[in-house]
Amino acid sequence: MGYEAIIGLEVHVQLKTKSKIFCSCSTEFGALPNSQVCPVCLGLPGVLPVLNKTALEYAIKAALALDCRIAKESIFARKNYFYPDLPKSYQISQYEEPLSSKGFVDIITDGKLKKIRITRVHLEEDAGKLLHEEVKDSTLIDFNRCGVPLIEIVTEPDIKSPREAREFLAILKSILQYIGVSDCNMEEGSLRCDANISVRPSKEETGKRGNGETGKELGVKVEIKNMNSFKAVEKALEYEMRRQIKALEEGKRIVQETRLWDENKEITISMRTKEEAHDYRYFPEPDLVLMEIDREWTERIRKSLPELPEARKARFSRDYKIPDYDAGILTSSKELADYYEECIEAARRSPVADRRSPVAGRKFNKEIANWIMSELLRELKEGNIGIEECKARPQALAEMMTLIDKGILSRKMAKEVFVEMFETGEKASWIIKKRSLVQISDEEALTKIVDKILKENPRVVEDYKKGKEKALGYLVGQVMKETKGRANPQIVNKLLKEEL
């Protein structure tokens, strides 16, 4: 439509500490309302906050994983605003001297690598939570979340489409989960995103952009809140793009404001005019001293970082000889990547099969990858559970894949076996024995069944002899039906062709 979007994200991530950022209250999710509070996180008179060292360590860890520069000195600030879920009427955050700055995340867009710059990663405390649906015509407040440690990750306005925003968030979530600083559960609010979006004519050549590019002027920015999934972020940005473009086409003025995303109606709704930084009257937090970040400690944290998603993806492609697409799916979460590698290792140790040959090894690695991406991920999705809750452990899956590889179990039967493995956690060998599912590979036994099927289907035999290849498939199906799916299909094909 001749317009382009300029999008920047503000991502709030709850850190996975046991206690809050400035007091010893628990951060456990799901506790009774207002049962995890104390005078410090409620901001009662006469209390002093004390910084949680683990929260600071996790924040540094996240900043390093995002290639940010860690400040030598950093201070906390009071961000003043009045809202019912903020008992102190200010939030302890960071402003002028944040913990870190100038990082980046690489995403793939239109088949090309694109760098999304990170402006800053800083520490702050979370606010409470308003509950609007518990009591009719009333709003309740749960202060349990007050003081839970957060990092805020702010991007430059480098994102040009809703799809890019979703891709960035998916990669960011994966990085944070890999390093173990947050579970990033959006449903529980441990990862929340606000999006700033403006649109402008794509060929406009006046003014100067704030991120260094000349010749283009930014449009009026609108902030969108209340998005609880990556899909919602994408949909909200798509709607807001259309709304702003329509307004500009009609000669209307875009107002700088904060809007809420209505999930049910799939529209954004005006909430309030957008605050500027000066509206919050930031000033240094007088109850917390300046932080001097020890260089040696920072380097120890850097060295403790695990292999990150992109590096692991590259290694999977290189070492296991699987396609980049497969490697991307398998490394999309640390738990899934761990599961795949545990399967590979268990299969290599298995006494049942010999995969010392590179060709056999590559083939088996690919087969395990295919099974995880199709059968396992489907069962997880249908069961609405995470892989860490899966009863079919990697060792059991490796054993089943080995039984398929040796011709003991057919692929068709394996799908039935795997469903039972997934539900019960039992090993494939035990299920096969219990249900008498061992694949028939004995040629003498199968020859008798093949002869029987050929005698019963003379017309199909004639069709095959006349050149109708589909007739062979029918005969194979009849043999499989006769053996209740237990016949080895490769051997059945071979015997049928020989007899025909």
Buried (B, 14 or more C-beta within 10 A) or exposed (E): EEBBBBBBBBBBBBBBBEBBBBBEBBBEBEEEBBEBBBEBBBBEEEBEBEBBEBBBBBBBBBBBBBBBEBBEEBBBBBBBEEEEBBBBEBBBBBBEBBBBBEBBBEBEBEEEEBEBBBBBBBBBBBBBBEBEEEEEEEEBBBBBBBBBBBBBBBBBBBBBBBBBBBBBBBBBBBBBBBBEBBBBBBEEBBBBBBBBBBBBBEEBEEEEBEEEEEEBEBBBBBBBBBBBBBEBBBBBBBBBBEBBBEBBEEEEEBEBBBBBBEBEEEBBEEBEEBEEEEEBEBEEBEEBEEBEBEEEBBEEBEEEBEBBBBEBBBBBBEEBBBEEEBBBBBBBBBBBBBBBBBBBEBBBEBEEBEBEEEEEBBEBBBBBBEBBBEBBBEBBEEEEEEBEEBEBBBBBBBBBBBBBBBEBBBEEBBEBBBBBBBEEEBBBBBBBEEEEBBBBBEBEEBBEBBEEBBEEBEEBBEBBEEEEEEBBEBBBEBBBEBBEBBBBBEBBBBBBEEEE
